[in-house]
Amino acid sequence: MSRKCELTGKGPMSGHNVSHANNKTKRRFLPNLQDVTLESESLGRSFRLRISNHALRSVDHRGGLDAFLKKAKDEELSADALRIKKEIAKLAAAPAEAAAA
């Protein structure tokens, strides 16, 4: 399992540990990943995702998983998140086509 957020694409960064004597050694800054279950209102299902704490706050801020995925860029999303986004878009397009017909 990669250390990468499924919604934002945030991954490990590199930097230095700096001692009091100003010695620098390489280190990795890992994203704060959490295993969460998010509910999709339009699909009526829940999905388990491994996302960063920052992404979880963004999902809450935007008003849920559906609203977050609608605005998210495809290249940042994981394969699972992209599949969920396409399902939501497909479901949203179906009533619009029925109303137009």
C-alpha positions in Angstrom: 0.0 0.0 0.0 1.5 3.3 -1.1 1.8 6.3 1.2 -0.2 8.5 -1.0 -3.6 10.2 -0.4 -6.3 8.7 -2.7 -8.1 12.1 -3.1 -5.4 14.8 -3.2 -2.4 12.7 -4.4 -0.3 14.0 -1.5 2.8 11.8 -0.9 6.0 11.7 1.0 8.4 14.7 0.9 12.1 14.7 1.7 14.1 17.1 3.9 16.6 17.2 6.7 16.8 16.6 10.4 18.8 19.5 11.7 20.7 19.0 15.0 21.6 21.7 17.5 25.1 21.6 16.0 23.5 22.2 12.6 24.3 18.7 11.3 21.9 17.7 8.5 20.7 14.2 7.9 18.1 13.1 5.3 14.6 12.3 6.5 11.1 11.8 5.0 8.0 13.7 5.8 5.1 11.3 5.5 1.5 12.5 5.0 -1.0 12.0 7.8 -3.0 9.2 6.2 -6.1 7.8 7.8 -8.4 4.9 6.8 -11.9 6.4 6.6 -15.3 5.4 5.3 -17.0 8.2 3.4 -20.7 8.2 2.3 -21.8 9.2 -1.1 -25.3 10.8 -1.0 -26.1 10.3 -4.6 -25.0 6.7 -4.8 -26.3 5.8 -1.4 -23.2 3.7 -0.6 -20.1 4.1 1.6 -16.5 3.8 0.4 -13.3 3.0 2.3 -10.5 5.3 1.3 -7.0 6.0 2.6 -6.8 9.8 2.7 -4.8 12.5 4.4 -6.2 14.5 7.3 -6.0 17.6 5.1 -8.2 15.9 2.4 -10.7 14.8 5.1 -11.1 18.4 6.2 -11.5 19.5 2.6 -14.3 16.9 2.0 -16.1 18.3 5.0 -15.6 21.9 3.9 -16.9 21.2 0.4 -20.0 19.5 1.7 -19.3 15.8 1.2 -17.6 13.2 -1.0 -19.8 14.0 -4.0 -19.1 17.7 -4.0 -15.4 17.1 -3.4 -15.0 14.6 -6.3 -17.0 16.9 -8.7 -14.3 19.6 -8.3 -11.3 17.3 -8.0 -8.8 17.0 -10.9 -8.6 13.5 -12.4 -4.8 13.3 -12.4 -4.7 13.7 -8.6 -7.3 10.9 -7.9 -6.4 7.2 -7.4 -8.0 4.6 -9.6 -10.7 3.8 -7.0 -11.6 7.5 -6.4 -11.7 8.1 -10.2 -14.1 5.1 -10.5 -16.4 6.6 -7.8 -16.3 10.0 -9.5 -17.3 8.5 -12.9 -20.2 6.6 -11.2 -21.5 9.9 -9.6 -21.2 11.8 -12.9 -23.0 9.0 -14.7 -25.8 9.0 -12.2 -26.1 12.8 -12.3 -26.3 12.8 -16.2 -29.0 10.1 -16.3 -31.9 12.3 -14.8 -30.8 15.2 -17.0 -31.2 13.1 -20.1 -34.6 11.8 -18.9 -35.9 15.3 -18.3 -34.7 16.5 -21.8 -36.4 13.6 -23.5 
